[in-house]
Amino acid sequence: MRRIAPLILLLLSSAYAPLQAQKYFGETGFAEFESRAPALTFTGVSNNLAGLIDLQTGMVDFYLDLTTLDTGIALRNRHMRDSYLNTRNFPFAEFTGTFQFNEPAVDTLLQPRPVTATGVFTIHGISRDRQVEGTVQFTGDGTGLVLEASFEVALEDHNIDRPRVVFYELSDIQRVRIRIEMEQYDE
Amino acid sequence: MMNKSFGKAVIFAVLTLGLVLPVRAQLERRMVVQDRPVELTFMAPRSINLLTTEMLSRGEMHYAIMHSFGELENGWRNFYGIDNGAVIRFSLEYGIADDFSVFVGRSGLDKVFDTGVRYRFLRQMEDGSMPVSVALTASTGLNSSEYNFLGSTEFSLYDRTSYYAGLPVSRKFSDSVSLQLTPMMARFNRTGFEISIPSDARWYYGIGLSGRYRITGRLALTGQFIWSENDLGDAVRNNVALGLDIETGGHVFQLFFTTTQSLNDAYALAGRNGNPMDGGFRFGFNVNRLFMLHR
């Protein structure tokens, strides 16, 4: 048994070390949505986007605490949280899935490389399969990773009610843009 | 007996897996702020006639325009009071701090300019650590009407001044139901037939009851009852109002039927009220809009 113990340690270390080296994590990412309606265009921003990306397995997992979104007007924020997103019951927007590089032969991420992420996007408790286009690249010093992506969210797809009476101030289609810098995850 | 080295190895392996596996799977979802205050007890800083505990944030400007038309009993020829014209009040409120704001307003009834402050010193929390929100409102009004018809009787600055104080205490009982009690008092330095309050009393005391029942995320039924302590018979009736709030993404519209044409707080307490049992209601509406002047 004495001989087996180091072997177990060695196996565990060798099994996880390469994967850990490919993981990147951040929790101060930027997220913005824009609503363009006939009578009103406004944006909401947050700097609390959290994300994990694993270059080796292709796994991506992001979430945003929706209570941190700021549209610039506190009463509108409260209405957004309370009347539209129902953040008491559904506090997060989430995307979990996998990604792949759009071009083969990945050997460097010094330049932005287009990627496509496929997974499940959830907001307001309603999940939808989504495909999201974006780019990833290493940060300038090469120790981190920058991911940028943009996509559209239809409120109707997620049962976020938008009565006809408010159509002129709130668009059904929200344009979402994210940018997050992630550091190499190292236990 | 298990070998000690093997035991240590197993413990190390478990600890290692424990650290690594959660990260390999989904991230643990964590709220940025854990203890959140209860929000939107009411849809706007004012519900029908009365100020609520909904405050502005620092740097926000709240613009409101309020209307109160003629009594419904004027009938269809006067389009149920619409043809009688409206008393209108404009107001601007600015958030100096998140829980402290100043406001100015001007109402057509007695051509009153009013200015005041609001300060919320308790806020209901979602975790129940604070069950209610409490704010203090204080204002003063200046009657700017022309009183030349009084002849030689002087109508001084003192005579034209009135004061108001209210202490709204609100609680959001559920996503649908909110209630607010507002102990309130008003002082008019001069009363008489020449101003639009029906009694000669200088001091007025009462309790306002405001309620909201949310029908959908953006629609809510509202109600208001102002009980007056002043025992003046029919001269000062209690105020009754029923309304509908509509939130549109940028504005909050408030449509209501009320027994008073008064639009500021002091006059809502001391002003004349129609008889709710005898068609004494009148239509009114408020439009609320907020702007961010600076962050």
Contacts between the chains, C-beta under 8 A, distances in Angstrom:
chain1	res1	chain2	res2	distance
A	1	B	2	7.8
A	1	B	3	4.3
A	1	B	5	7.4
A	1	B	6	4.6
A	2	B	3	5.8
A	2	B	5	5.2
A	2	B	6	7.1
A	4	B	6	6.5
A	4	B	9	7.8
A	5	B	3	7.6
A	5	B	5	4.5
A	5	B	6	4.9
A	5	B	8	7.1
A	5	B	9	3.6
A	6	B	9	7.4
A	8	B	9	5.0
A	8	B	10	7.5
A	8	B	13	5.9
A	9	B	9	5.7
A	9	B	12	6.5
A	9	B	13	7.2
A	12	B	13	5.3
A	12	B	16	5.7
A	12	B	17	7.5
A	13	B	16	8.0
A	16	B	16	7.2
A	16	B	20	5.3
A	19	B	24	6.9
A	20	B	20	6.8
A	23	B	23	6.7
A	23	B	24	7.8
A	25	B	23	7.3
A	25	B	27	7.8
A	35	B	249	7.9
A	37	B	249	7.4
A	39	B	250	7.4
A	40	B	249	6.7
A	40	B	250	5.0
A	42	B	250	7.8
A	48	B	32	5.1
A	50	B	27	6.0
A	50	B	30	7.9
A	51	B	27	7.6
A	52	B	23	6.8
A	52	B	27	5.2
A	54	B	24	7.4
A	57	B	24	8.0
A	59	B	24	7.8
A	61	B	26	5.2
A	61	B	27	5.3
A	63	B	27	6.4
A	63	B	29	5.6
A	65	B	30	7.6
A	65	B	31	5.5
A	65	B	32	4.7
A	67	B	31	6.9
A	67	B	32	7.0
A	67	B	33	6.7
A	67	B	36	6.7
A	68	B	32	5.2
A	68	B	33	7.8
A	72	B	292	4.7
A	72	B	295	7.3
A	73	B	57	8.0
A	73	B	60	6.4
A	73	B	290	5.0
A	73	B	291	7.2
A	73	B	292	5.1
A	74	B	56	6.8
A	74	B	57	3.5
A	74	B	60	6.0
A	74	B	98	7.9
A	74	B	290	7.8
A	75	B	44	7.4
A	75	B	54	7.3
A	75	B	56	7.4
A	75	B	57	8.0
A	75	B	60	7.4
A	75	B	62	7.8
A	75	B	252	7.9
A	75	B	290	4.9
A	76	B	249	7.5
A	76	B	250	7.1
A	76	B	290	6.9
A	78	B	39	4.4
A	78	B	40	5.0
A	79	B	40	6.7
A	79	B	43	7.6
A	79	B	218	8.0
A	79	B	247	5.5
A	79	B	249	7.5
A	81	B	39	6.4
A	82	B	39	5.6
A	82	B	40	4.4
A	82	B	175	7.9
A	82	B	217	7.4
A	83	B	40	7.4
A	83	B	217	3.7
A	83	B	218	5.4
A	83	B	247	6.0
A	84	B	217	6.3
A	86	B	217	7.6
A	88	B	126	7.4
A	88	B	175	7.5
A	91	B	29	7.8
A	91	B	31	6.0
A	92	B	29	5.4
A	94	B	29	7.5
A	96	B	26	6.1
A	161	B	216	6.8
A	161	B	217	5.9
A	161	B	218	7.7
A	163	B	216	7.3
A	163	B	218	6.1
A	163	B	219	7.8
A	165	B	218	7.7
A	165	B	246	6.5
A	165	B	248	6.4
A	166	B	218	6.5
A	166	B	247	7.6
A	166	B	248	4.3
A	166	B	249	4.8
A	168	B	248	7.8
A	169	B	248	5.1
A	169	B	249	3.7
A	169	B	250	4.4
A	169	B	251	7.3
A	170	B	248	7.6
A	170	B	249	3.8
A	185	B	23	6.3
A	187	B	16	8.0
A	187	B	19	5.3
A	187	B	20	6.5
A	187	B	23	7.9
